[in-house]
Amino acid sequence: MVSLILREKLYINEVILGTGFGIIIGPYVANIFTPRSWVLATGLFAAGVELPCAYMKEHVRSLLVMVVPTMAFGWVVIASVIHALFPELNYTSSLCIAACLTPTDPVTCIAIIRGKYATKHVPVNIRRLLTAESASNDGLAYPFLAISIYLTVETSVRTAIGKWFLVGWLYQVILGTVLGAVLGHLFSKLMKISHDKGFIDRESFIAQYLALSIFTVGVASTIGADDLLAAFAAGCAISWDGHFHAQTENDAFSSVIDYVMNCACFIYIGAWLPFDNYHSPEYGITPWKLVVLMIAILFLRRIPFLLMVYKFVPEITSWKEALFSGHFGPMGVGAVFVSSLALTRLPTPEYPPVDQAQYLAVILQPIVSFVVLGSIVIHGLSIPFFSIGRGVHCRTTLLTIMETFPDIVGATVDGDVERGSTVPGYISKGSDGSDVDTPLTTT
């Protein structure tokens, strides 16, 4: 009932609203909704569709820097932090947990950078780059997870690396990407032919947001390929020539679908959060360790690497934009999905766990879920904080002007003076000694 006011006036987006509502209706408050399973790909498909024509081809250099090396840096560094905070975990198990936290969540990212404030103040090239990067690396978390799991459950390092290359990269990543691209291209051609012959209407184009994304994920999941990358590749391919954009650009239904899916995702996450497990001393989990880990992730996961390599990314023109891009690496649905996938590859734990694999299965989701909760709160509220900071800066500037020119008449300090307006009443002396009413232009 009040979501528009919260989103447009306070810049609080559906990520915060959905998560909070999920916590309220979840098992720890009202116990109305207890989630069991969730698979999401519509957001990735929509991210690919909404990028400009052939965006991935034209910006491949920037994405190569932003995706794999940035993920690898954060993966290794955060695994070291996890290993230091939870010494019961060996470094390989720490790599597994860090792999769940490597992907930048596209749903959270899009919800943040699509808002009114971000649209006005964040350069469009940065917004598009972050969208493409978050959608790409969401599926690329599979190889990082796979090598960690194989090293944990396999007795031979050689066997683990062989499976990682054949299954993790060739079969899941490459096959998934090619499959999605082929399906998206075929559907694009099919819809274009149908449109030329009058077999398809505008509403049917919009329906592809759901139909094709679900179909692509179903096919990819059936054969065991990377369904997230397949969905994103299908979205990019279907809009590659711009025909799909032309048919759907003025229709709000796709935005409605995306918004509803976003809210549903974060309602699920809010209800799924295992608050009881955030204090489990018997497994080495304590709130202060989780908070320290969250702080380390915020500062070490992306920011240092992007500050070092931003000059190789043409879309990022300054260290400030690199700092902004490094900060906006939210973790959300992707981390939840990857951690759930990891549990399917690990043995069912006994209590107490009898080996490292079982201990990893016990400790994995409490750590990941706490980081996801912290990321949702911190990244979701970043835009409101930026807005408040900007308002405080403007107010401070106006107060300084008032103190410097105390004879200003009609100016107030309650924020009513708009940028670019003139404030009358600044009295100065002219060349002939007469009083001159000099207007003051605010900035």
N, C-alpha and C positions, 0 to 999 in steps of 0.2 A: 504493500500500500504506500510505502514511503521510499521505495528503492530509487526513484528518479531523483528525489531530493538528496539522498545520500550519495548517489553517483555523480550528479552534476554540480552540486553545491559544495559537498565535502570531499569530492574526488575519491570516495570509497567504492571500489569496484566489486564485481560479483565474486571475485576470489575470496575477499574477506567476508562478504555477506553470506556466501554459500557455505564456507567453512564454519562460521559461527552458527548458522542455522543447523548444519549437520551435527555439531556438538550438542546443541539443545535437544534435537530429536533422537540423538543416538543413545546407546545403552547406558552411558554414564550420567544422563540427565533424565529425559522423559522416557527413554527406552521404547520409542515408537518405531524406530527403524534400525534394524541390525543387518548390515550388509554381509553378503556371502561372496560374491564374485563380481568382477567388473572388467570389461574390455572396452577400450576407447580408441577410435581411430578417426572419427569424424573431424575432430579438431585439426589433426595433421593433414587430412585431405583438404579441408577448408583453407589451411595455411598455404598449401601448394597452389590452390585455385586463385587465391587473392594476390599472389605475387604477380608482377608485370610479366608480359610475354617473354619467354625464353630467359627469364631472370637467372636461373641456375647456370646457364651457359655463359652469360655475359659477366657473371660475378664469381666464376669458379675459383679464381686465384684467391680472392678474399675469403671465400668459404673454406678453402683448403687450409688456410692459416687459422681461421676461427674455430674449426671443428676438431679435426683429429689431434693436432699438437696441443691445442688448449685443453682438450679433454684428457690427453695423456699426462700433461703436467699436473692438472688437478687430481687425477687419479693416484699418481705416485705420492704427491705431497700429502693429500688427505689420508691416504693409507698409513703414512708414517705417523700422522697425528693420532689416528685411531689406535695404532699399535702402541703408542706411548701412553695413551689414556687407559687402554684396556689390555694390559700386558698378558692376560690369559689367552688372548688371540695371537696366533702367529702372524707373520707379515702377509702370508698368502691369504689367510682369512680376512685380514684387514683390507687387502686389495679387493676382495669380493664385496665387502660393505661399501668401499669407496666407489666401486663400479656402479652400484645402485644410485650413487649421488653424482655421477658425472654428467648425465643428460640435463640440459637446460629445458625446462618444461615448456612446450609451446603454448599450452592452454593458459598457463599463468602469465607467460610473457606477452601473449597477444592481448589478454584482458587488461594488462597494465599499460602497454604502449599504444593501445587503441583508444584510451580515454581522452576526454576533452582537453585536459591539461597537457598530456603527452603529445597529442596531435598538434597543439599550438606551439609547444616549446622544444620538442625533440625533432631534429632534422629528419626528413622523410627517408634519406638514404640510410640513416642509422636504424630507423624503425624497420625498414625492409630487411636490412642485414640481420638484425636480431631475430626477426621472424623466420627467415630462411635458415639461420644457424640453429635455432632452437628446434625447428622441425627436423633438420638433418641429424643432429646429434642425438635426438631421442631414440632413433632406431639403432644408431651406432654404439649405444651402450652394450649391445649384445656381445661383441667381441671382447670387450673389457671384462664383462661378467663371465663369459665362457672360459677364458684362460684361467681365471681365478677358481672357478668351479672345478675344471679339469685337474688343476694342480692340487686341489683339495681332496678329490675323490679318487683320482687315478694313482696307482702305485708307481708308475713309471713317468718320469718327466718327458721322455721322448714320445710316449703315447699321448700324453696330455697336449703337447705342442702340435702333434700331428692332427689330433681331433680338432684342436682350436683352428688350425689353418683350413682344414677341409670342411668342417661343419660350421665353425663360427664365421669365417670370412667368405669362402667360396659358395657354400650352400645358402646360409641364412642371409648374409648381407648382399652379396652380388646378385644371387638369384632373386631375392626379394625385391631389390631395386629394379632389375630388368623386368620382372614380372609386372610390377606396378606400372612402370613406364609403358610397357606394351599394352596392358589393359586400358590405361588412360588414353593412349594414342588411338587404339581401335575404337573405343567408345566416342572419342572426339570425331573421328571420321564418320562413324555410323550416325551420330546425331546431326552432323552437318548435312549428310545425304538426306536424312529424314526431314530435316528442316527445309531443304531445297524442294523436296517433293510434297511438302505440306503434311507430313505424317506426324509431326510433333509440335506441341504448342509451348508457350512460354513456361507454363507451370511444370511441364515435364522436364525442362532444363533444370529448374530449381530442385526438383525431386532427386536429381542425380547426386546432390550433396549427401543424401542418405543412401540411396540405392547403390551407387558405384562404390562408395567407401566401404559399405558393409560387404558387398560382393567381393571386393579386392581383399579385404581382411579375411573373409571366409576361405577364399582360394589359397591365400598365402599360409594361413594357419593349417589348412588341411595337408599341405605338402611339407610343412615344417619350416617355411622360409620366414624371413623377418617381416611380419605383417605391418609394423609401424612404418618402416621405410617404404614398403609397398604402397601404403595408403598415401604417403607424402609424394612419392614418385607419380602415382596415378593423378593426384591433384595438379602437379606441375605439368604433366603431359596433356591433360584434357584442356588446359588453358594455354598451351604453348603457342598456338597461332592467333589467339585473341578472339576467336569466334565465340567461345563460351562466355568470355567477358562481355562481349557486345550484347549477348542475349539476356544477361542477368544483371547488368551494371546498375539498373535503376529499380531493382526489385529488393525489397527489404526482407523477404522471407528467409533468404539465406542467413542474414544476420540474426534473425529470430531463432533459427535452428541452432546456430552457433552459440548464441547466448543461453538458450535453454540447456544445451549440452554442457556448457561451461558450469552453469549453476548446478546441474545434476552431478557433475564430477566432484565438485567441491563439497556438496552436501554429503556425498558418499564418503569423502575423505574425513570430513568432520565427524561422521558417525563411526568411522572405522578406527580412529585413533585409540591405541591401547594405553590409556592413562595409567592404569594399574601397574604397568610394566616399567614405568619410568623411574621407579625406586625399587630395584631388585638387587640388594647388596650381595645376595648369594651368587649372583652372576657377574658381579662387579659393576652393575649399572646404578649410578647415583645421579641425582639432578645436576650437581655441580659439574660432573664430567660431561654431561650432555650439553650444558650451557657453554662450557669451554670449547667443546667440539664445534658447536654452532658458530661461535665467534671466529674460530680458526678457519672454518669453511668460508665465511663471509669475506675474510681478508686475504686468504691464501689460495683459494680454489681457482680463481680466474684473474683477479686484478693484477698481480705481479707479472704474469706472462703476457697479458695484453698490453701492459705498459711497456714491455720490452720489445714487442713485435708490431705495434700498431702502425709503424711507418711502412710496413709491407701490406697494409690493408688500405687501399685508396679511399674507401668510404669514410674512414676515420681520419680526421684532419688535424687533431690536436690531442694532447695528453688528457685534456678534460673529457673529450668524447671517448677516449680509451678507458678512462676511469669509470665513466657512466656505463659503457658497454660491459666492463668487467663486473660492475656491481649488479647489473641486471642479468643475473644467471639464476633465476628462481628454480627451485625444485618442487615438484608437485606430483601430478598424475603419473608422469614418466617414472619417477623414483618408486612410487607405490607399485606400479606395474612390474618394473624390473625386479624389485625385491620379492614380489609374489612369484614371479617366474623362477627366481633363485631357489625359493623354498621347494619348488617342485623337483629340483635337481639334487637337493640335499636329503639325507636320510631323516626319517621321523625321529625326533629326539626322545631319549629316555630322561627321566628326572631322578637323580642328576645326570647330565650328559656324560657319556663314557669315553668320548673321543673329541677331537677338534671339529670334525664335521658336524656332530650333534650340537656342540656348544655354539658353533656358528649359526645353526638353525634356530637356536633359542634366542640369541642376542641380536640377530639381524634386523628384524622388523621393529623392535623397540627403538633402536638407534635411528634407523631410516625414518620412522614416523615422526620422531621428535624433531629431526632436522627439517622435515617437510613442513611441520607445523610452524617452526621458527621462520622458515623461508617465506611461507605464505603471509605471516604477520609482518615481517620486516619488509619484504619486497612489495607486498600489497599496500602497505602504508607509506611507501617511499614517495609516491606522487603527492599525497596530502601534506607530508612533511616539506617537500619542495615548495608546495603552494604556500604553506604557512611561513616558511623561511623567506620566500619572495615578498609576501605581504609585510613581514616585519622589516625587511630591508627598505621597502618603499616608505613605510611609516617613519623609520629612523631618518631617512633622507629628508622627508618633509619637515620633521622636527628640527633637523639641522638648519634647513632653510629658514624656518620661523625664528630660530635663535639668532641667525646671522642677519636677517632683515626683520627686526621686531615691528617695523611700521607697516608691514603688509596688512591690508584691510581686506576682510572677507574670506581669508584663507582659514581652513580648519584643519585639524590634525586627526579627524576621525575617519579618514579614508575616502571622503566624498570628492576630493579633487582628482579628476581623471588625468591619466598620462596624456601629455600633449596639449592640455588646456592652459589658458592664461589666467593668472590670478591678478586682479586689479589692485591698485592702491599702493604700490611701491613708490614713494615720493623721493625724488632726487632734484638736484639743482641743475638748471640749464645753463648754457653759456652766458646768457644775459642776467643770471642771478635769480630768475623766476623758478617757481616750483613746477616740476614736470612729473606727471603721473605715468610711471613706467611700468607696463605690464610684465609679469614674471611668468615664463613658460615652465610648466612642471615637466619632469622627466621621470 
